[in-house]
Amino acid sequence: MLFNEGKIGNIKLKNRFVMLPTVTNLSNSGFVSDRELEYYNRRSKDVSLVIVEASYVNKFGKFFANQLGIDDDDKVEGLKKLSDLLHKNDAKAGIQLAMHNPKYKPSDFTKGQIQDFVKDFAYAAVRAKNAGFDLIELHYAHGWFVNQFLSPDVNKRKDEYGGRLEGRSKFAVDILKEVKKHVPDLTVICRINASDFTDGGFSIEESIEFAKLLERYGADGLDVSAGVGSTSEYHISPMGIKDKPLLEFLKKIKENVNIPVIAANKLGFAGDWEEILNNNIADFVGIARGLI
Ligand SMILES: Cc1cc2nc3c(=O)[nH]c(=O)nc-3n(C[C@H](O)[C@H](O)[C@H](O)COP(=O)(O)O)c2cc1C
């Protein structure tokens, strides 16, 4: 199965290997650098899809010093070189759109500011399309900005962006809808947490409901991870954690949606990957550190 063709949204994939997003910190003030191009050149020759690292959609949401940006039209030219390089290596080009600013909590923002953030994601999606990308991934995981709105222990808003899951997921759903409106022909997937693994945080039960909601509003696929900043061992699991820690959670999500699902995090060896696909736990095998 690993070498069977696959499909996400409207893109055909030559096999079932996906390079997961990895912040490189190799950009030049947010612009694609030669070192960055070489990093991706060395890793894109065998996988069917590369999801380029978390790229900030606005300067407020830039987290790392040399993080890649997609916040302005002047970045498109460099990003086009990157998508061209991935295509030359026969991989489809994806890019993760992200915001992270842990100094703030969801309750710090006015409705107007939230609506502006939604637009920032949509404009970044248009830039991704103009730069030749085939797919965008919306970063809704790992305790980053949008995940904070989803988490009941972090989001204490009393208005329509807080409260029950429907309110906490409004920001994420609004982004998805606005992105789909701006780039209807671009494949859009969402990276979600199967669980925050915190007391009172976003749980697997809510994640299943959230996954169904994203499918209803047009997500073409899901990339399932877990954990927030304080529980990062669930998204970049170290040696002390047994292989495939998220598979049981992933299975529950996959059973509840019809869109393709990418597995992630310490997935073991080739035999394990084959099993994940054969047992219909996921449609794609996501790898980050194995490619680095
Ligand atoms: C150096 C590094 C950078 C990462 N950057 C991102 C990122 O930009 N966005 C994201 O969602 N996950 C990021 N991750 C998490 C990976 O995408 C992946 O989920 C995680 O490493 C588990 O997969 P693996 O066991 O194959 O490495 C990063 C991981 C590493 C090791």
The ligand as a Gaussian input file, in Angstrom:
#p B3LYP/6-31G(d) Opt

LIG

0 1
 C       12.540000      20.294000      13.987000
 C       11.052000      20.134000      14.023000
 C       10.247000      21.165000      13.578000
 C        8.848000      21.026000      13.598000
 N        8.057000      22.022000      13.094000
 C        6.723000      21.851000      13.019000
 C        5.909000      22.811000      12.358000
 O        6.391000      23.772000      11.761000
 N        4.563000      22.614000      12.377000
 C        3.992000      21.522000      12.965000
 O        2.762000      21.397000      12.951000
 N        4.758000      20.568000      13.531000
 C        6.086000      20.694000      13.560000
 N        6.873000      19.695000      14.070000
 C        6.236000      18.411000      14.414000
 C        6.329000      17.452000      13.219000
 O        5.571000      17.907000      12.139000
 C        5.864000      16.025000      13.589000
 O        4.504000      16.039000      13.894000
 C        6.633000      15.430000      14.751000
 O        8.038000      15.637000      14.609000
 C        6.361000      13.935000      14.909000
 O        6.701000      13.232000      13.745000
 P        8.081000      12.375000      13.641000
 O        8.055000      11.385000      14.776000
 O        8.029000      11.728000      12.296000
 O        9.206000      13.332000      13.796000
 C        8.257000      19.823000      14.087000
 C        9.107000      18.797000      14.522000
 C       10.472000      18.932000      14.501000
 C       11.331000      17.790000      14.951000

